[in-house]
Amino acid sequence: IGQKLGVLLEKTDQQKRMYETALSNTADFNYVFNLEGRFIFVNKALLDLWHKNLEETIGKNFFELDYPPDLAQKLQDKIQEVIRTKEPLKDETPYTSPDGTLIYEYIFRPVIGADGKVEAVAGSTRDITEYKEANRRKDEFLAMLAHELRNPLAPISNAMHIMKSTSVSEKIREEAAMLVDRQITQMTHLLNDLLDVSRVTLGKIELRPT
């Protein structure tokens, strides 16, 4: 029995080392809370963000780690929501660290024990600042593109009325046709830009800023 217990403890310790190593060698922030919302595990990436060591963080909550009171309260409430509902949740928030203000997406998941009760809450957070900024720029570009695509429609419509009219000279009809041709060429360029945005979104194009 003693030998079996020793093997079991060795396997448990080995699993613990593997999980801690895996969770600490990632750019994402990984951590675990107890049922009071206090940290019982924090990986290296999050410690680096805080500029703290493990001893300074274990057993503390967000309030004690100098988070803004409103953000600390929000996160503590989210932890309790996961414990109460036994359901994971995802949200995002800005956070200001010594390295600046960034936007983070976090996921809290319940750790369910053999008895069906929540034993702890595991969390994972990642920096989505560049993603949010890219989406903002894309939305601005699409709004500008929609506006620019709409602009040629009025002169094209007017030119078509002129071309259909029997009371205008052939020269005016030719000028109207040239106007339509110019506007269609402009719209073609804009639509090509729109297709490029679609390729970027689908990861089918490589941008090379110059």
N, C-alpha and C positions, 0 to 999 in steps of 0.2 A: 504493500500500500504506500509506504513511504517513497519507494522508487517511482511509482506511478504519479504520486503527487508532485515529486520533484520534476518529472518530465512535463507534467501539465503546467507547472509554474514557469518552467523554462520556455515552453511554447508561448505562454501568455506574455511573458517578458519580451520574447522575440517579436511577437505580433505588435506589441506596443512600440518597440523601437522602429519597426518597419513603417507603421502608420505615422509616427511622429516625424520620421525622416521624409516620407512622401509629402506630408502636409507642410513641412518646413522648406521644401525645395520647389516652391511654386511662387509665381508672381501674385497670385490671389491671396487674400487674407483669410486664414482659416482659424476658427476658434470654437470653444465650447463653453456654455454657461451652465451653472447649476440652477436649481429651481428658484433661487432667489435673484437670478440675473447677474451672478458674479462669475467672472472668468475662472475657469479651471484648466483651460488650455489656450495658448496663443502661439501661433507660428511665427517664424522669424520675420517674414515680410511685414506683418502687422507691428511687431516690436520695432522694426526699423522705421516704420511710418511714425510711430509715437516717439521714437528716440528714447526708448526705455528698455530695460532688461526684464527677463521673466519674473524675477523676484519682486519687481516693482508693480507687477500687474496681476499676478495670481491672487484670487480672493477679493478683487476689487470690482466695483461696478462702474458704469459710465460716468456717474457723478464724481466718483473718486478719482477718475482718470482725466478730470478737467475738461470734459465735454461741455459745450454750451448747455445750460439747464434745460431749455426747451427740446433740444435734440436728444439729450440724455433721457428725458422723460418719455419721449416718443419711442426710443429704442427699448427702454424697459417695458413700456406698454406692449410693444410688439412681441417681446419675449413671453410675457404673460399670456398674450393672445394665442401663441403657438402651444403653450402648455395647456391652456383651457380647451382649445379646439382640437388639439392633436393633429393639426393640419399645417403644412409648410406655408410660408408666405414670402412674397418678393416685393421689394420696394426700393426706392432710390433716394439719395439725399446728398446735398453738398456738405463737405467737411473741410475745415481749415486746419492744416497741420503746420509744423514749422517749415514745411516745404511749399506751402501755398494752399489755395482753395481749389479743390477738385470735386467732381461729381462721382459718387459711388453707387453701385447697385449691390444690394445685399439680399441674401436668402437665408431665412431661419428655418430649420427643420427639427421636428421633435425626435428625440432618441427614445424609442419605446422598449421597455423592459419585458422580461418573460411574462410578467403578470399583467401586461397590457397597459401599464401606467407609464407616464412620461418620466424618464430618469434624468434627462438633461436636454439642452437645446444646442444643436450644432449650427454654426453659422459660416457663411462664405461671402466675401465681399470682393468686388473688383472695380477698378478704375474704368469708368465709361465716359470720361470727359471728352476724349477725341471722337468717340462714336457720336455723342450728343452734338458736338460742334459740327461734325461732318453732316449729320442730319439737318442741322439748322441751316448750314450753307446750301445743302441740296434743296431744302424747301424754299429758301430765298431765290435760288436759281430757277426753280420750276415756276414760282410765282412771276418772276421777271419774264420768263420764256412765254408763259401764257399771255401775259400782257403784250409782248412783242408779236406774238402770233395773231392776236386779235387786231392789232393796228392796221395791217395791210388789207383787211377785209372791206373796210369802208371804201378806199379808193378803187379796189377791184370791182366792188358792186356798182360804184358810180360809172366806172369805165365800161362795164357791161351794158348799162343802160344807154350810154352814148353810142356804143357800137350797134345796138339794136335800133337806134333812132333812125328814121328816114329823113329827118330834117337837118342833118349835119353833113358836112363835106367829107370826102374820102380822106383828106389830110387829117381831119380831127379824129376819124375812126382809126387811122394808123397810129396816131399819137396815143389814143386810148389803148390800143393793142400793145404798144410798147410799154405803157405804164403797167398793164397787167403782167407782161413778161418780167418786168423788173421786180414787181411785188412777189410773183411766184418764185423767182430766183432767191429772193430774200427769205421767204418762208421755207424753201428747201434747205438753206443753210441752217436756219433755226431748228428745223426738224432733225437734221443731222446731229446737231448739238444735243437734242433731246435723246436720240438714240445712243449717243455716247454716255449720257447719264445712266441710261438703262444698262449699258455694258458695265459701267463702274459698279452699279448696285449689284449686278449678278456676278461680279468678280471676273469678268471676261475681258477686261482691258487694264493695261498697266499705265499709270500716269507718270510722266517724266517731267517734273517742273523745271522750267528753264527761265 
